[in-house]
Amino acid sequence: MNFGLVTSFIIAGILLLSILSLNMNLSYNSAELTMNQIVQQRINGIKEIIEHDIPKIAYNDTATVEDPITKATTDEIEFKSNIDNKDGDLETVRWKFDTNTPVDSPNPNDYVLRRSVDGTQTEIKLGVTDFELTYKDKNMNVIPLTNVQVLRNKIRHIELSVTVECPGKIGGADNISSKYVSTTWTHTFSPINLKF
């Protein structure tokens, strides 16, 4: 057999494997970039609604709001506010991360984030996998979570963290090397009306 011909086949095989590997890497990077953009758009939508609601805790232009935060847990907050600013009436706004209701998605970590205003509920099904609230007093000390209204009235800062994951895994063909693309947004709110 011709030594030059065998060498050519070996070099061609190595070159073909290199091209296939490069193609797979480009495909993976493209999928990851696309999923990152989708996840970022989803978290921006959630962020926009949260940034509208939370700073308005205890807002009312006609009177002071007594006991503005009526429920405060790690996965739920309920508060009073004239959120729509249409009239002088207070609405009850509630945000709750419901881990008992999974979303119909390939990602088993997706759950429903619920926002309700006076009982009118909106289900946010955008790949939310974590929603955590931490409450702090005027000195930024963490307030223990209890059902005592006196402690809820000491809340001056609310640290909120939301994690969103893409619906499907990217990466390897097996479950070990594949992953869900995710992003987390964390923000500490200091609603001005809680300072009075």
C-alpha positions as CSV (number, residue, x, y, z in Angstrom):
1,M,0.0,0.0,0.0
2,N,1.2,3.5,-0.8
3,F,2.5,5.3,2.3
4,G,1.5,8.7,0.9
5,L,-2.1,7.6,0.4
6,V,-2.5,6.3,3.9
7,T,-1.0,9.5,5.3
8,S,-3.4,11.5,3.2
9,F,-6.4,9.5,4.6
10,I,-5.2,10.0,8.2
11,I,-4.7,13.8,7.7
12,A,-8.1,14.0,6.0
13,G,-9.7,12.1,8.9
14,I,-8.1,14.4,11.5
15,L,-9.1,17.5,9.5
16,L,-12.7,16.2,9.2
17,L,-12.9,15.5,13.0
18,S,-11.6,19.0,13.7
19,I,-14.2,20.6,11.4
20,L,-17.0,18.5,13.1
21,S,-15.8,19.5,16.5
22,L,-15.6,23.2,15.5
23,N,-19.1,23.0,14.1
24,M,-20.5,21.4,17.3
25,N,-18.8,24.1,19.4
26,L,-20.3,26.8,17.3
27,S,-23.7,25.2,17.4
28,Y,-23.5,25.0,21.2
29,N,-22.3,28.6,21.6
30,S,-25.1,29.8,19.3
31,A,-27.7,27.9,21.3
32,E,-26.3,29.2,24.6
33,L,-26.3,32.8,23.3
34,T,-29.9,32.5,22.1
35,M,-31.1,31.0,25.4
36,N,-29.2,33.8,27.3
37,Q,-31.0,36.4,25.3
38,I,-34.4,34.7,25.9
39,V,-33.8,34.4,29.7
40,Q,-32.6,38.0,29.9
41,Q,-35.8,39.2,28.1
42,R,-38.0,37.2,30.5
43,I,-36.3,38.5,33.6
44,N,-36.5,42.0,32.3
45,G,-40.2,41.7,31.9
46,I,-40.6,40.4,35.5
47,K,-38.2,43.1,36.8
48,E,-40.3,45.8,35.2
49,I,-43.5,44.8,37.0
50,I,-41.7,44.3,40.3
51,E,-40.0,47.7,40.0
52,H,-43.4,49.2,39.5
53,D,-45.0,47.6,42.5
54,I,-42.5,47.3,45.4
55,P,-41.5,51.0,45.6
56,K,-45.2,51.8,45.9
57,I,-45.6,49.9,49.2
58,A,-47.7,52.1,51.5
59,Y,-48.3,54.7,48.8
60,N,-51.4,56.8,49.2
61,D,-51.6,60.5,48.3
62,T,-54.6,61.2,50.6
63,A,-53.6,59.5,53.9
64,T,-51.0,57.5,55.8
65,V,-51.3,53.7,55.4
66,E,-51.6,51.8,58.6
67,D,-49.9,48.4,58.8
68,P,-48.8,48.6,55.1
69,I,-47.2,45.1,54.9
70,T,-49.8,42.5,55.8
71,K,-47.8,39.3,55.0
72,A,-44.0,38.8,54.7
73,T,-42.4,35.4,54.1
74,T,-39.5,34.3,52.1
75,D,-41.7,33.5,49.0
76,E,-44.6,35.9,49.5
77,I,-45.3,39.6,50.2
78,E,-48.7,41.2,50.6
79,F,-49.0,44.9,51.0
80,K,-51.4,47.9,50.8
81,S,-51.0,50.6,48.2
82,N,-52.8,53.0,45.9
83,I,-51.0,51.1,43.2
84,D,-52.9,52.4,40.2
85,N,-53.0,56.0,41.5
86,K,-56.5,56.3,39.9
87,D,-58.4,57.1,43.1
88,G,-57.7,57.3,46.8
89,D,-58.6,53.7,47.4
90,L,-56.0,51.3,48.7
91,E,-55.5,48.0,46.8
92,T,-54.0,44.9,48.3
93,V,-51.1,43.7,46.2
94,R,-49.7,40.2,46.6
95,W,-46.6,38.5,45.1
96,K,-46.3,34.8,45.7
97,F,-43.9,32.1,44.4
98,D,-46.1,29.0,44.2
99,T,-43.8,25.9,44.2
100,N,-46.9,23.7,44.5
101,T,-47.9,24.5,40.9
102,P,-45.2,23.5,38.3
103,V,-45.5,25.0,34.9
104,D,-46.1,22.8,31.9
105,S,-42.5,23.0,30.7
106,P,-39.6,20.7,29.9
107,N,-37.8,22.3,32.8
108,P,-38.9,20.6,36.1
109,N,-37.7,23.6,38.1
110,D,-40.3,26.1,36.6
111,Y,-43.0,27.3,38.9
112,V,-45.7,29.9,38.9
113,L,-45.0,33.4,40.2
114,R,-48.4,35.0,41.0
115,R,-49.2,38.7,41.2
116,S,-52.6,39.8,42.4
117,V,-54.1,43.2,42.9
118,D,-57.4,43.1,45.0
119,G,-57.9,39.4,44.0
120,T,-57.3,39.9,40.3
121,Q,-54.6,37.4,39.7
122,T,-51.9,37.3,37.0
123,E,-49.8,34.1,36.6
124,I,-46.3,34.7,35.5
125,K,-45.0,31.6,33.7
126,L,-41.6,32.8,32.3
127,G,-39.3,30.1,33.7
128,V,-39.1,31.4,37.3
129,T,-37.2,28.8,39.3
130,D,-36.5,30.9,42.4
131,F,-38.1,33.9,44.1
132,E,-36.8,35.0,47.5
133,L,-37.5,37.9,49.8
134,T,-35.5,39.1,52.7
135,Y,-36.7,41.9,55.0
136,K,-34.5,44.4,56.8
137,D,-35.0,47.2,59.3
138,K,-33.7,50.8,59.1
139,N,-30.2,49.6,60.1
140,M,-30.2,46.8,57.4
141,N,-30.6,44.1,60.1
142,V,-32.6,41.1,58.9
143,I,-36.0,41.0,60.4
144,P,-37.1,37.5,61.6
145,L,-40.1,36.2,59.7
146,T,-43.1,35.9,62.1
147,N,-46.8,36.6,61.9
148,V,-46.3,39.6,64.3
149,Q,-47.5,42.8,62.7
150,V,-45.2,44.9,65.0
151,L,-42.1,43.3,63.3
152,R,-43.6,43.8,59.8
153,N,-44.0,47.5,60.6
154,K,-40.3,47.7,61.2
155,I,-39.5,46.7,57.6
156,R,-37.7,49.5,55.7
157,H,-35.8,47.5,53.1
158,I,-36.8,44.5,51.0
159,E,-34.2,42.4,49.2
160,L,-35.6,40.5,46.4
161,S,-34.0,37.8,44.2
162,V,-35.5,36.2,41.1
163,T,-33.9,33.4,39.1
164,V,-35.2,32.6,35.6
165,E,-34.1,29.5,33.6
166,C,-34.6,28.6,30.0
167,P,-37.3,25.9,29.3
168,G,-34.9,23.4,27.8
169,K,-31.4,22.1,28.4
170,I,-28.5,22.8,26.1
171,G,-25.3,21.0,25.8
172,G,-24.4,17.3,25.8
173,A,-26.7,14.5,24.8
174,D,-26.7,13.2,28.4
175,N,-28.2,14.8,31.5
176,I,-24.8,15.2,33.1
177,S,-23.2,17.5,30.7
178,S,-26.3,19.4,29.6
179,K,-27.6,22.4,31.6
180,Y,-30.3,25.0,31.9
181,V,-29.2,28.6,31.0
182,S,-30.2,30.8,33.9
183,T,-29.9,34.4,35.2
184,T,-30.6,35.9,38.6
185,W,-31.6,39.4,39.4
186,T,-31.2,40.7,42.9
187,H,-32.2,44.2,44.1
188,T,-32.8,45.9,47.5
189,F,-35.8,48.2,47.6
190,S,-36.2,50.9,50.1
191,P,-39.8,52.1,49.6
192,I,-40.0,55.7,50.6
193,N,-43.4,55.4,52.3
194,L,-42.1,52.8,54.7
195,K,-39.8,55.4,56.3
196,F,-42.6,57.5,57.8
